[in-house]
């Protein structure tokens, strides 16, 4: 049992695009950057469960240094259309190990 910290670089790769509703044009999907570079920082707590094993709870914050999309479809940046897509996320993880 104990508290731990998580920190380090992250690389995300695009595995594919599934646009079942056909909302996004192909040019947008093709413009998605891969890989995307980022940083993950977090804190976790591991809890012992007698002889059953251990449960861990973890909270992470993920920040991307590079944009997922640069907004190349924006013909006029002042009209409010897409300029870029930048990701930031909070993750709550629960795990079990013996």
MDAnalysis code that builds the backbone (N, CA, C; Angstrom):
import MDAnalysis as mda
import numpy as np

u = mda.Universe.empty(294, n_residues=98, atom_resindex=np.repeat(np.arange(98), 3), trajectory=True)
u.add_TopologyAttr("name", ["N", "CA", "C"] * 98)
u.add_TopologyAttr("resid", np.arange(1, 99))
u.add_TopologyAttr("resname", ["UNK", "UNK", "UNK", "UNK", "UNK", "UNK", "UNK", "UNK", "UNK", "UNK", "UNK", "UNK", "UNK", "UNK", "UNK", "UNK", "UNK", "UNK", "UNK", "UNK", "UNK", "UNK", "UNK", "UNK", "UNK", "UNK", "UNK", "UNK", "UNK", "UNK", "UNK", "UNK", "UNK", "UNK", "UNK", "UNK", "UNK", "UNK", "UNK", "UNK", "UNK", "UNK", "UNK", "UNK", "UNK", "UNK", "UNK", "UNK", "UNK", "UNK", "UNK", "UNK", "UNK", "UNK", "UNK", "UNK", "UNK", "UNK", "UNK", "UNK", "UNK", "UNK", "UNK", "UNK", "UNK", "UNK", "UNK", "UNK", "UNK", "UNK", "UNK", "UNK", "UNK", "UNK", "UNK", "UNK", "UNK", "UNK", "UNK", "UNK", "UNK", "UNK", "UNK", "UNK", "UNK", "UNK", "UNK", "UNK", "UNK", "UNK", "UNK", "UNK", "UNK", "UNK", "UNK", "UNK", "UNK", "UNK"])
u.atoms.positions = np.array([
    [0.844, -1.183, 0.000],
    [0.000, 0.000, 0.000],
    [0.882, 1.237, 0.000],
    [0.449, 2.264, -0.727],
    [1.216, 3.486, -0.749],
    [0.769, 4.434, -1.839],
    [1.254, 5.647, -1.720],
    [0.973, 6.687, -2.696],
    [2.140, 6.782, -3.661],
    [1.852, 7.045, -4.925],
    [2.913, 7.169, -5.916],
    [2.581, 8.294, -6.893],
    [3.606, 8.783, -7.565],
    [3.471, 9.824, -8.577],
    [3.789, 9.246, -9.950],
    [3.148, 9.778, -10.962],
    [3.380, 9.377, -12.344],
    [3.696, 10.645, -13.131],
    [4.757, 10.626, -13.913],
    [5.085, 11.780, -14.751],
    [5.972, 11.321, -15.898],
    [5.693, 11.847, -17.086],
    [6.550, 11.510, -18.202],
    [5.949, 11.892, -19.532],
    [6.756, 11.801, -20.566],
    [6.279, 12.120, -21.911],
    [5.342, 11.040, -22.426],
    [4.545, 11.426, -23.427],
    [3.568, 10.510, -24.000],
    [3.550, 10.712, -25.515],
    [3.364, 9.648, -26.259],
    [3.222, 9.704, -27.709],
    [1.936, 8.972, -28.073],
    [1.008, 9.677, -28.741],
    [-0.259, 9.088, -29.176],
    [-0.213, 8.871, -30.680],
    [-0.651, 7.694, -31.120],
    [-0.680, 7.363, -32.537],
    [-2.127, 7.181, -32.994],
    [-2.453, 7.700, -34.167],
    [-3.783, 7.511, -34.741],
    [-3.857, 6.093, -35.303],
    [-4.825, 5.310, -34.840],
    [-5.007, 3.956, -35.331],
    [-6.013, 3.898, -36.469],
    [-6.885, 4.879, -36.526],
    [-7.884, 4.906, -37.578],
    [-8.950, 5.925, -37.261],
    [-9.856, 6.141, -38.198],
    [-10.965, 7.070, -38.027],
    [-12.242, 6.320, -38.372],
    [-13.225, 6.379, -37.463],
    [-14.497, 5.717, -37.690],
    [-15.602, 6.771, -37.604],
    [-15.968, 7.326, -38.712],
    [-16.991, 8.364, -38.788],
    [-18.254, 7.753, -39.377],
    [-18.978, 6.994, -38.562],
    [-20.162, 6.279, -39.032],
    [-21.261, 7.226, -39.514],
    [-21.324, 8.423, -38.934],
    [-22.361, 9.373, -39.325],
    [-21.954, 10.231, -40.512],
    [-20.716, 10.073, -40.964],
    [-20.188, 10.813, -42.108],
    [-20.318, 12.326, -41.905],
    [-19.933, 12.778, -40.696],
    [-20.019, 14.192, -40.345],
    [-18.802, 14.960, -40.855],
    [-17.633, 14.372, -40.733],
    [-16.397, 15.060, -41.077],
    [-15.965, 14.725, -42.506],
    [-15.553, 15.729, -43.255],
    [-15.047, 15.443, -44.605],
    [-13.739, 14.663, -44.553],
    [-13.460, 13.922, -45.599],
    [-12.246, 13.108, -45.662],
    [-10.998, 13.952, -45.491],
    [-11.001, 15.178, -46.015],
    [-9.830, 16.062, -45.880],
    [-9.549, 16.365, -44.414],
    [-10.610, 16.478, -43.595],
    [-10.411, 16.711, -42.163],
    [-9.783, 15.486, -41.513],
    [-10.333, 14.312, -41.811],
    [-9.816, 13.071, -41.229],
    [-8.367, 12.843, -41.639],
    [-8.044, 13.140, -42.891],
    [-6.665, 12.975, -43.363],
    [-5.722, 13.978, -42.714],
    [-6.261, 15.103, -42.243],
    [-5.439, 16.137, -41.618],
    [-5.145, 15.905, -40.146],
    [-5.666, 14.830, -39.561],
    [-5.385, 14.536, -38.155],
    [-3.916, 14.145, -38.003],
    [-3.231, 14.810, -37.108],
    [-1.806, 14.564, -36.911],
    [-1.559, 13.272, -36.147],
    [-0.547, 12.570, -36.542],
    [-0.099, 11.378, -35.833],
    [1.388, 11.219, -36.105],
    [2.201, 11.119, -35.095],
    [1.860, 11.057, -33.679],
    [1.619, 12.437, -33.082],
    [0.993, 12.443, -31.890],
    [0.798, 13.644, -31.091],
    [1.650, 13.475, -29.834],
    [2.458, 14.484, -29.525],
    [3.352, 14.428, -28.367],
    [2.714, 15.123, -27.178],
    [2.859, 14.525, -26.000],
    [2.252, 15.110, -24.818],
    [2.981, 14.752, -23.542],
    [2.395, 15.191, -22.440],
    [2.939, 14.967, -21.110],
    [1.823, 14.439, -20.218],
    [2.143, 13.460, -19.405],
    [1.206, 12.914, -18.424],
    [1.774, 13.102, -17.030],
    [0.962, 13.630, -16.124],
    [1.329, 13.732, -14.715],
    [0.154, 13.209, -13.897],
    [0.447, 12.580, -12.769],
    [-0.640, 12.046, -11.971],
    [-0.187, 11.565, -10.615],
    [-1.169, 11.159, -9.851],
    [-0.935, 10.620, -8.513],
    [-1.834, 9.399, -8.343],
    [-1.329, 8.419, -7.606],
    [-2.094, 7.205, -7.399],
    [-1.983, 6.703, -5.973],
    [-2.883, 5.814, -5.632],
    [-2.887, 5.183, -4.312],
    [-3.128, 3.699, -4.509],
    [-2.261, 2.880, -3.925],
    [-2.399, 1.432, -3.987],
    [-2.914, 0.941, -2.638],
    [-3.950, 0.107, -2.679],
    [-4.588, -0.382, -1.458],
    [-4.530, -1.900, -1.419],
    [-3.993, -2.455, -0.346],
    [-3.933, -3.902, -0.185],
    [-5.266, -4.467, 0.279],
    [-5.644, -5.624, -0.270],
    [-6.905, -6.290, 0.089],
    [-6.633, -7.666, 0.699],
    [-5.919, -7.689, 1.776],
    [-5.566, -8.937, 2.446],
    [-4.878, -9.886, 1.469],
    [-5.426, -11.060, 1.255],
    [-4.808, -12.054, 0.361],
    [-5.347, -11.992, -1.068],
    [-6.312, -11.120, -1.329],
    [-6.930, -11.044, -2.649],
    [-6.048, -10.345, -3.685],
    [-5.220, -9.448, -3.252],
    [-4.376, -8.687, -4.166],
    [-4.377, -7.218, -3.794],
    [-4.225, -6.366, -4.783],
    [-4.180, -4.926, -4.543],
    [-5.045, -4.198, -5.569],
    [-5.666, -3.144, -5.108],
    [-6.417, -2.244, -5.979],
    [-5.643, -0.941, -6.046],
    [-5.581, -0.341, -7.231],
    [-4.987, 0.986, -7.302],
    [-5.980, 1.968, -7.892],
    [-5.933, 3.184, -7.387],
    [-6.727, 4.302, -7.870],
    [-5.750, 5.352, -8.352],
    [-5.984, 5.898, -9.526],
    [-5.018, 6.832, -10.099],
    [-5.750, 7.965, -10.798],
    [-5.258, 9.177, -10.620],
    [-5.770, 10.356, -11.306],
    [-4.642, 10.931, -12.147],
    [-4.885, 11.102, -13.444],
    [-3.876, 11.624, -14.354],
    [-4.398, 12.864, -15.067],
    [-3.482, 13.770, -15.381],
    [-3.763, 14.904, -16.253],
    [-2.874, 14.734, -17.473],
    [-3.478, 14.832, -18.654],
    [-2.717, 14.670, -19.893],
    [-2.820, 15.955, -20.715],
    [-1.658, 16.451, -21.133],
    [-1.563, 17.676, -21.920],
    [-0.789, 17.373, -23.196],
    [-1.279, 17.869, -24.326],
    [-0.596, 17.653, -25.599],
    [0.232, 18.868, -25.982],
    [1.460, 18.631, -26.418],
    [2.338, 19.698, -26.912],
    [2.030, 20.022, -28.371],
    [1.601, 19.036, -29.132],
    [1.291, 19.234, -30.541],
    [-0.216, 19.124, -30.747],
    [-0.729, 19.806, -31.747],
    [-2.162, 19.815, -32.031],
    [-2.582, 18.530, -32.732],
    [-3.795, 18.105, -32.429],
    [-4.367, 16.958, -33.130],
    [-4.711, 17.338, -34.564],
    [-5.124, 18.595, -34.741],
    [-5.460, 19.093, -36.079],
    [-5.083, 20.566, -36.142],
    [-4.501, 20.989, -37.245],
    [-4.025, 22.366, -37.388],
    [-5.057, 23.314, -37.983],
    [-6.239, 22.839, -38.323],
    [-7.277, 23.711, -38.836],
    [-7.064, 24.127, -40.276],
    [-6.520, 23.244, -41.085],
    [-6.235, 23.597, -42.478],
    [-7.497, 23.826, -43.300],
    [-8.666, 23.425, -42.765],
    [-9.903, 23.629, -43.509],
    [-10.519, 24.993, -43.259],
    [-9.910, 25.821, -42.442],
    [-10.446, 27.124, -42.088],
    [-10.081, 28.145, -43.163],
    [-11.011, 28.485, -44.054],
    [-10.678, 29.426, -45.130],
    [-10.510, 30.857, -44.634],
    [-11.159, 31.197, -43.525],
    [-11.092, 32.548, -42.995],
    [-11.051, 32.473, -41.475],
    [-9.898, 32.652, -40.838],
    [-9.777, 32.462, -39.391],
    [-10.684, 33.353, -38.558],
    [-11.208, 34.440, -39.109],
    [-12.046, 35.344, -38.324],
    [-13.521, 34.947, -38.308],
    [-13.917, 33.910, -39.055],
    [-15.335, 33.561, -39.139],
    [-15.791, 32.552, -38.093],
    [-14.929, 32.161, -37.183],
    [-15.330, 31.276, -36.106],
    [-15.241, 29.799, -36.418],
    [-14.753, 29.423, -37.584],
    [-14.588, 28.009, -37.908],
    [-13.383, 27.428, -37.183],
    [-13.197, 26.163, -37.327],
    [-12.119, 25.427, -36.673],
    [-10.757, 26.047, -36.956],
    [-10.020, 26.324, -35.889],
    [-8.664, 26.830, -36.030],
    [-7.659, 25.723, -35.732],
    [-7.884, 24.998, -34.655],
    [-7.046, 23.844, -34.336],
    [-7.739, 23.023, -33.253],
    [-7.269, 21.807, -33.069],
    [-7.765, 20.940, -31.996],
    [-6.574, 20.591, -31.120],
    [-6.661, 20.975, -29.863],
    [-5.631, 20.663, -28.874],
    [-6.289, 19.892, -27.745],
    [-5.692, 18.775, -27.346],
    [-6.274, 17.925, -26.315],
    [-5.698, 18.208, -24.936],
    [-6.578, 18.134, -23.953],
    [-6.226, 18.084, -22.544],
    [-7.252, 17.143, -21.915],
    [-6.806, 16.303, -20.983],
    [-7.739, 15.327, -20.418],
    [-7.388, 15.002, -18.978],
    [-8.419, 14.688, -18.208],
    [-8.256, 14.103, -16.884],
    [-8.717, 12.662, -16.985],
    [-7.923, 11.750, -16.426],
    [-8.279, 10.337, -16.424],
    [-8.345, 9.842, -14.986],
    [-9.355, 9.049, -14.689],
    [-9.446, 8.369, -13.405],
    [-9.374, 6.881, -13.701],
    [-8.368, 6.224, -13.159],
    [-8.117, 4.806, -13.445],
    [-8.289, 3.975, -12.186],
    [-8.850, 2.804, -12.360],
    [-8.986, 1.827, -11.276],
    [-8.417, 0.515, -11.808],
    [-7.584, -0.126, -11.015],
    [-6.987, -1.386, -11.460],
    [-6.866, -2.382, -10.326],
    [-6.603, -3.603, -10.694],
    [-6.448, -4.700, -9.734],
    [-5.262, -5.546, -10.154],
    [-4.484, -5.966, -9.173],
    [-3.406, -6.913, -9.457],
    [-3.230, -7.847, -8.264],
    [-2.743, -9.028, -8.563],
    [-2.532, -10.020, -7.496],
    [-1.144, -9.959, -6.985],
])
